[in-house]
Amino acid sequence: MIARRNGRAFECVVVDINTQRDFCEPAGAFPVANVHDLIPQLRHMIAWTKRNFAPVVSSIESHRPFELSDSGYPIHCVDGSGGQRKLGFTIFPLHARIEADNTLSVPMDLFGCYQQVIFRKRTDDLLGNPKADRLLSQLPGGEYILFGTGLECSVKALALALIARGKRVTVVVDACGYWNRATADLALRKIVAKGARLVTVCELLSRKLDRRYRYPVSVTLTTSPNGRIHPPDPPAPNGRPQNGPSPRCLPLPPMKIRLPGRN
């Protein structure tokens, strides 16, 4: 069943979790263990989302330098650093960045103008950001498709939080990065036990959304009292987006993809 509000319904909402340079590049401050296998799958996910005009909610992990000094983890995703930035191909032309200010004020009609809404988060759980919590809890989405990093923390936390709110959750297992295979496998078992569905990128590529919303080519921004919105980055002088072009043709992944299991 597809949820409806104000005459518009989304068959699915894609949630892109922490696809940032520190996690998704080999030279990053804290790369996931499967980084080399992950990048092609992320490209397939973004291409499928663009082709089906699905709305996207993205999270950016954001830390102050002192927050990680005693955590035992490498210092990563520090505010304003290059490693905190999202991978270029994961940024959509029509996107809005919603800054966190510990309030619930966020426009509920963002996807009328933007295909991608980007939130910052300070903890593993994206819904720890009150604005993200309100949008995802009230968004008329029939299904939430999750991918990104890390499977054993941020992906698991969001999946369980959405399920607790009565949402239908699907996790694209081979488009998720992890640091520890055994811990990631345990995380998958937990979210499946709570009712989440697991699919592979190959299975998702064969799916075509029935209900697609065509986003406008250009957007005129207006001021809103319901929170601060950053407009999309302006195009580069050569006419291309500043984050670089996405590949037009992507090779299909192998047909046989094994779900993460025990080593």
C-alpha positions in Angstrom: 0.0 0.0 0.0 1.3 3.5 -0.9 0.9 6.2 1.7 -0.8 9.4 0.6 -0.8 13.0 1.7 -2.0 16.1 -0.1 -2.7 14.1 -3.2 0.9 12.9 -3.6 2.2 9.5 -2.8 5.7 8.1 -2.9 6.0 4.4 -3.7 9.4 4.4 -2.0 11.8 6.8 -0.3 15.6 6.1 -0.8 17.8 6.8 2.2 21.4 7.3 1.5 23.4 7.0 4.7 26.9 8.5 5.2 28.3 8.1 1.7 31.2 10.4 2.6 34.8 10.5 1.5 36.3 9.5 4.9 34.2 6.3 4.7 34.1 5.5 1.0 37.5 6.3 -0.3 40.6 4.1 0.4 42.6 7.1 1.4 39.8 8.3 3.7 40.3 8.7 7.5 38.1 5.7 8.3 37.4 3.7 5.2 35.0 0.7 5.4 36.5 -2.8 4.9 34.7 -3.4 1.7 35.3 0.0 0.1 36.5 -1.3 -3.3 33.4 -3.5 -3.8 31.1 -0.8 -2.4 31.7 2.1 -4.8 30.4 0.4 -8.0 27.3 -0.7 -6.0 26.7 2.9 -4.8 26.9 4.1 -8.4 24.2 1.6 -9.4 22.0 2.7 -6.5 22.3 6.4 -7.5 21.7 5.6 -11.2 18.5 3.5 -10.3 17.2 6.3 -8.0 17.7 9.0 -10.7 16.1 6.8 -13.4 13.0 6.2 -11.2 12.8 9.8 -9.9 12.6 8.5 -6.3 12.9 11.0 -3.5 16.2 10.7 -1.5 16.9 11.5 2.1 20.7 11.7 2.8 22.6 11.8 6.0 26.1 13.4 6.6 28.0 12.3 9.7 29.3 15.4 11.4 31.7 15.6 14.3 33.7 18.2 16.2 37.4 17.3 16.6 37.2 16.8 20.4 34.2 14.5 20.1 36.3 11.6 18.8 39.5 12.1 20.8 38.7 9.5 23.4 36.4 7.2 21.4 39.1 4.8 20.1 38.1 5.6 16.5 40.2 7.6 14.0 39.1 11.2 13.8 36.8 11.4 10.8 34.0 13.5 9.3 35.1 16.6 11.1 33.0 19.7 10.4 34.3 21.5 7.3 36.9 18.9 6.4 37.3 17.4 2.9 36.7 13.9 4.3 33.3 15.0 5.6 32.0 15.8 2.1 29.7 13.4 0.2 31.0 11.5 -2.8 30.4 13.8 -5.8 28.1 11.4 -7.7 25.8 11.0 -4.7 24.7 14.6 -4.8 21.7 15.2 -7.0 21.2 18.4 -9.1 18.1 19.4 -7.1 19.1 19.1 -3.4 18.5 21.0 -0.2 20.7 20.9 3.0 18.7 21.2 6.2 20.8 22.5 9.1 20.3 21.1 12.5 19.2 23.5 15.3 17.5 21.2 17.7 14.0 22.2 16.6 11.3 20.3 14.7 10.7 23.1 12.2 11.1 21.7 8.7 9.0 22.2 5.6 7.0 19.1 4.8 6.7 19.9 1.1 10.4 19.8 0.3 10.1 17.0 -2.3 7.8 19.3 -4.3 10.9 21.2 -5.3 13.9 18.9 -4.5 14.7 15.3 -5.2 17.3 15.1 -2.4 17.2 16.4 1.2 20.4 16.3 3.2 20.6 16.2 7.0 23.6 16.3 9.4 23.8 13.9 12.3 26.0 13.8 15.4 25.1 10.2 16.5 24.7 6.8 14.8 20.9 7.3 14.5 19.8 9.8 11.9 16.5 10.2 13.7 18.5 11.8 16.6 18.2 14.9 14.4 14.7 16.2 15.3 14.2 17.6 11.8 15.0 14.3 10.1 12.9 12.5 12.6 9.9 14.6 11.8 10.3 14.4 8.0 10.9 10.7 7.9 8.1 9.9 10.4 5.5 12.0 8.6 6.7 11.5 5.0 4.1 9.6 2.8 6.4 6.8 1.8 5.2 3.3 1.3 8.7 1.8 1.6 12.1 3.0 2.8 15.1 1.7 0.9 18.4 2.0 2.9 22.0 1.8 1.8 25.3 3.4 2.7 27.7 3.1 5.7 28.1 1.6 8.2 25.9 -1.4 8.3 26.7 -2.4 11.9 25.9 1.1 13.3 24.2 3.8 11.3 22.3 1.6 8.9 21.1 -0.7 11.7 20.1 2.1 13.9 18.0 3.8 11.3 16.4 0.6 10.1 15.3 -0.3 13.7 14.1 3.2 14.3 11.9 3.3 11.2 10.5 -0.2 11.9 9.6 1.0 15.4 7.7 3.8 13.8 5.7 1.4 11.7 7.6 1.9 8.4 8.3 -0.8 5.8 12.1 -1.1 5.5 14.3 -2.6 2.8 18.1 -2.8 3.1 20.3 -3.2 0.0 22.9 -5.4 1.6 25.7 -5.2 -1.1 25.4 -1.4 -1.2 26.2 -1.1 2.5 29.7 -0.6 3.9 31.0 -2.3 7.0 34.1 -2.4 9.2 33.6 -5.8 10.8 32.0 -8.6 8.8 30.8 -10.6 11.8 29.3 -7.5 13.5 27.6 -6.5 10.2 26.1 -10.0 9.9 24.7 -9.8 13.4 23.2 -6.4 12.6 21.5 -7.9 9.5 20.0 -10.7 11.6 18.6 -8.2 14.1 16.9 -6.0 11.5 15.5 -9.0 9.7 14.1 -10.4 12.9 12.3 -7.0 13.4 10.7 -7.3 9.9 13.1 -5.6 7.5 13.6 -7.1 4.0 17.0 -7.7 2.4 17.7 -7.3 -1.3 20.7 -7.0 -3.5 21.6 -4.3 -6.0 20.9 -6.7 -8.9 17.4 -7.4 -7.6 16.7 -3.7 -7.2 17.9 -2.8 -10.7 15.3 -5.1 -12.2 12.5 -3.1 -10.4 10.7 -0.2 -12.0 8.7 2.1 -9.8 5.0 2.4 -10.8 4.5 5.9 -9.4 7.2 8.4 -10.3 7.3 12.2 -9.7 9.0 14.4 -12.3 11.0 17.0 -10.6 11.1 20.5 -12.1 14.2 21.5 -14.1 14.6 24.8 -12.3 13.6 25.9 -8.8 12.9 29.4 -7.6 13.7 29.6 -3.9 11.5 31.6 -1.4 12.3 32.3 2.2 10.5 30.1 4.7 10.0 30.5 8.5 10.1 26.7 8.9 13.9 26.2 9.0 16.9 27.2 7.0 17.4 25.7 3.6 20.6 25.9 1.5 20.0 26.0 -2.2 21.8 23.7 -4.6 25.4 24.6 -5.6 25.6 26.7 -8.7 26.8 25.1 -11.9 30.5 25.3 -12.9 31.5 27.6 -15.8 31.6 24.6 -18.1 27.9 24.0 -17.5 28.5 20.7 -15.6 27.7 20.3 -11.9 30.6 21.1 -9.6 30.7 17.6 -8.2 31.4 16.1 -11.7 29.3 14.1 -14.2 27.8 10.7 -13.4 28.5 7.8 -15.7 25.8 7.6 -18.4 26.2 3.8 -18.9 26.9 1.5 -16.0 27.8 -2.1 -16.3 25.4 -4.5 -14.6 26.7 -6.2 -11.5 27.2 -10.0 -11.5 23.8 -11.8 -11.4 24.9 -14.0 -8.5 25.5 -11.8 -5.4 25.8 -13.6 -2.1 24.3 -11.9 1.0 26.7 -11.2 3.8 27.0 -14.3 6.0 29.4 -15.9 8.4 33.0 -16.0 7.4 
